[in-house]
Amino acid sequence: MIQISLYRDGSGRICGFRCAGHAGYAESGSDIVCAAVSALAMTTVNSVEQLTSDRFSYKESEAEGQMEFRIVSGFSEASEILMKSLALGFSGIAESYGGYVRVTETSVK
């Protein structure tokens, strides 16, 4: 199962996320659930990097199936919209493939 934690800052904005695990929906390389989560996450990371001047931290471990992203300064309106869009996408995948993806929220400082 892919465990997704959306990070909310003190203002209630989604400021980051952590994805961990593998969906197990299909064999590696054919798993549409993993591909969907990865595509949404990477598009968001790349969009924040290329479309904003916000600073962020990013870590990943493909072997462990982990990815963590967090905006650390300059939280722009564009990043806020991108993060809301990401949350909508993750929620849609979890609704359709609930046994393979779980989304929770965590408050961060």
VEXSETI-395125 format. One line per 2 residues: their letters; for each residue x negated, y negated, z negated of N, C-alpha, C. Coordinates in steps of 0.001 Angstrom, whole numbers, padded with zeros to 6 digits, always signed. Layout:
N
a) X Y Z X Y Z X Y Z | ...
//
This chain:
109
mi) -000842 +001183 +000000 +000000 +000000 +000000 -000887 -001246 +000000 | -000453 -002253 +000739 -001136 -003540 +000710 -000495 -004390 -000376
qi) -001304 -004832 -001311 -000852 -005720 -002391 -001259 -007140 -002007 | -000289 -008022 -001873 -000558 -009413 -001534 -000167 -010275 -002716
sl) -001085 -011103 -003155 -000810 -012057 -004222 -000945 -013455 -003643 | +000139 -014219 -003683 +000114 -015615 -003258 -000249 -016463 -004460
yr) -001222 -017349 -004295 -001659 -018215 -005378 -000885 -019526 -005328 | -000327 -019917 -006466 +000357 -021214 -006589 -000421 -022081 -007566
dg) -000625 -023336 -007161 -001347 -024264 -008031 -000384 -024899 -009039 | -000889 -025812 -009856 -000086 -026448 -010888 +001087 -027251 -010358
sg) +001023 -027627 -009073 +002117 -028372 -008439 +003128 -027448 -007773 | +002882 -026149 -007834 +003792 -025182 -007220 +003502 -024895 -005761
ri) +002453 -025507 -005212 +002098 -025266 -003809 +001357 -023941 -003671 | +001563 -023278 -002549 +000802 -022066 -002253 -000571 -022524 -001781
cg) -001597 -022216 -002566 -002944 -022711 -002274 -003894 -021605 -001848 | -003405 -020375 -001766 -004267 -019289 -001356 -003568 -017948 -001466
fr) -004339 -016903 -001222 -003793 -015549 -001283 -004914 -014539 -001458 | -004513 -013353 -001865 -005411 -012196 -001925 -004650 -011009 -001372
ca) -005266 -010306 -000442 -004709 -009065 +000103 -005656 -007944 -000268 | -005107 -006832 -000714 -005944 -005695 -001082 -005231 -004399 -000733
gh) -006003 -003461 -000225 -005473 -002141 +000063 -005189 -001932 +001538 | -004721 -000743 +001822 -004358 -000357 +003183 -002909 +000104 +003166
ag) -002178 -000209 +004205 -000754 +000119 +004241 -000513 +001627 +004248 | -001255 +002346 +005038 -001015 +003783 +005144 +000204 +004110 +005987
ya) +000632 +003173 +006791 +001800 +003381 +007654 +001471 +004332 +008806 | +000245 +004222 +009320 -000218 +005073 +010416 -001732 +005233 +010278
es) -002321 +006002 +011171 -003767 +006201 +011152 -004486 +004875 +011353 | -005688 +004786 +010818 -006514 +003609 +010994 -006676 +003331 +012489
gs) -006480 +002084 +012865 -006543 +001699 +014268 -005194 +001695 +014951 | -004213 +002338 +014336 -002856 +002385 +014893 -001823 +001856 +013910
di) -002275 +001310 +012793 -001375 +000889 +011721 -000860 -000525 +011991 | +000392 -000613 +012465 +000971 -001913 +012817 +001201 -002800 +011602
vc) +001394 -002211 +010438 +001611 -003004 +009227 +000308 -003692 +008831 | -000789 -002940 +008804 -002100 -003544 +008514 -002433 -004619 +009542
aa) -002160 -004329 +010798 -002465 -005287 +011866 -001662 -006570 +011688 | -000411 -006458 +011323 +000435 -007642 +011143 -000060 -008506 +009984
vs) -000358 -007874 +008862 -000851 -008615 +007694 -002190 -009277 +008027 | -003078 -008536 +008654 -004391 -009089 +009014 -004265 -010247 +009991
al) -003407 -010109 +010992 -003237 -011171 +011984 -002711 -012447 +011339 | -001716 -012324 +010467 -001183 -013510 +009777 -002251 -014164 +008906
am) -002947 -013346 +008145 -003952 -013889 +007225 -005079 -014581 +007983 | -005624 -013925 +008998 -006743 -014501 +009741 -006326 -015739 +010537
tt) -005117 -015737 +011084 -004638 -016921 +011800 -004524 -018101 +010851 | -004071 -017859 +009643 -003962 -018937 +008662 -005340 -019461 +008272
vn) -006264 -018571 +007976 -007622 -018986 +007611 -008241 -019803 +008747 | -008156 -019285 +009964 -008730 -019993 +011115 -008039 -021326 +011367
sv) -006738 -021389 +011160 -005996 -022631 +011371 -006378 -023688 +010348 | -006499 -023305 +009087 -006928 -024266 +008064 -008332 -024765 +008404
eq) -009201 -023855 +008827 -010576 -024244 +009152 -010632 -025197 +010350 | -009877 -024910 +011396 -009996 -025674 +012632 -009058 -026869 +012736
lt) -007959 -026849 +011999 -006963 -027904 +012149 -006919 -028890 +010992 | -007700 -028630 +009941 -007725 -029543 +008790 -009185 -029787 +008393
sd) -009359 -030722 +007497 -010703 -030939 +006936 -010752 -030442 +005493 | -009748 -029676 +005100 -009688 -029126 +003746 -010822 -028124 +003534
rf) -011335 -028080 +002313 -012378 -027112 +001959 -011724 -025901 +001315 | -012291 -024739 +001593 -011714 -023507 +001054 -012804 -022490 +000775
sy) -012434 -021483 -000004 -013319 -020337 -000223 -012674 -019136 +000461 | -013524 -018254 +000971 -013036 -017073 +001677 -014004 -015923 +001447
ke) -013456 -014780 +001063 -014248 -013561 +000864 -013488 -012399 +001467 | -014217 -011439 +002011 -013566 -010234 +002505 -014480 -009029 +002372
se) -013855 -007880 +002281 -014560 -006606 +002297 -013699 -005656 +003116 | -014109 -005442 +004344 -013340 -004568 +005229 -013294 -003147 +004677
ae) -014409 -002680 +004124 -014478 -001313 +003594 -013470 -001101 +002466 | -013296 -002121 +001632 -012371 -002020 +000503 -010982 -002529 +000846
gq) -010815 -003080 +002043 -009511 -003596 +002448 -009099 -004804 +001635 | -010043 -005698 +001366 -009744 -006881 +000555 -010080 -008158 +001302
me) -009258 -009177 +001067 -009462 -010490 +001633 -008916 -011500 +000630 | -009692 -012556 +000369 -009236 -013587 -000561 -009551 -014957 +000028
fr) -008567 -015845 -000020 -008671 -017188 +000531 -008050 -018161 -000458 | -008718 -019309 -000620 -008161 -020311 -001525 -008646 -021700 -001113
iv) -007718 -022635 -000991 -008056 -024024 -000707 -008601 -024622 -002001 | -009786 -025214 -001910 -010433 -025718 -003122 -010423 -027235 -003229
sg) -010273 -027945 -002101 -010154 -029403 -002181 -009574 -029943 -000884 | -008952 -031124 -001000 -008385 -031784 +000160 -007128 -031124 +000672
fs) -006245 -030714 -000204 -005039 -029982 +000190 -004133 -030890 +001021 | -004222 -030753 +002337 -003476 -031607 +003263 -002057 -031091 +003487
ea) -001251 -031941 +004087 +000111 -031550 +004445 +000079 -030406 +005464 | -000882 -030444 +006375 -001004 -029373 +007368 -001273 -028032 +006694
se) -002173 -028014 +005721 -002462 -026766 +005002 -001248 -026282 +004231 | -000511 -027209 +003654 +000694 -026816 +002917 +001692 -026120 +003846
il) +001872 -026659 +005045 +002783 -026043 +006012 +002254 -024685 +006464 | +000960 -024602 +006723 +000372 -023327 +007127 +000544 -022267 +006045
mk) +000353 -022650 +004797 +000495 -021689 +003697 +001955 -021257 +003510 | +002888 -022183 +003701 +004315 -021819 +003620 +004675 -020847 +004743
sl) +004135 -021096 +005929 +004385 -020216 +007067 +003819 -018822 +006804 | +002622 -018768 +006238 +002018 -017488 +005877 +002907 -016721 +004901
al) +003394 -017418 +003886 +004265 -016775 +002890 +005530 -016219 +003538 | +006109 -016971 +004476 +007296 -016480 +005196 +006971 -015208 +005976
gf) +005824 -015211 +006651 +005420 -014031 +007415 +005185 -012819 +006536 | +004454 -013014 +005438 +004221 -011905 +004506 +005540 -011377 +003947
sg) +006450 -012278 +003589 +007747 -011857 +003035 +008546 -011062 +004059 | +008503 -011490 +005316 +009208 -010761 +006370 +008668 -009352 +006556
ia) +007358 -009213 +006516 +006754 -007879 +006639 +007137 -007022 +005438 | +007098 -007600 +004244 +007453 -006848 +003036 +008918 -006413 +003070
es) +009792 -007249 +003614 +011214 -006875 +003716 +011398 -005707 +004675 | +010663 -005718 +005770 +010806 -004663 +006776 +010045 -003383 +006419
yg) +008938 -003537 +005692 +008071 -002392 +005372 +007748 -002375 +003881 | +008787 -002455 +003067 +008641 -002575 +001623 +007831 -001486 +000958
gy) +007825 -000314 +001501 +007051 +000766 +000913 +005565 +000674 +001222 | +005202 -000281 +002063 +003814 -000399 +002508 +003171 -001735 +002149
vr) +003999 -002728 +001817 +003506 -004067 +001489 +004285 -004603 +000282 | +003562 -005173 -000658 +004192 -005791 -001818 +003614 -007192 -001985
vt) +004498 -008188 -002131 +004068 -009584 -002287 +004466 -010061 -003682 | +003496 -010621 -004395 +003753 -011213 -005691 +003153 -012619 -005700
et) +003434 -013366 -006748 +002871 -014710 -006894 +002105 -014817 -008198 | +001031 -015594 -008155 +000181 -015801 -009318 -000098 -017287 -009463
sv) +000017 -017805 -010682 -000336 -019193 -010944 -001837 -019291 -011147 | -002446 -020317 -010538 -003882 -020539 -010666 -004130 -021993 -011040
k) -005307 -022247 -011585 -005661 -023610 -011974 -006351 -024310 -010846
//
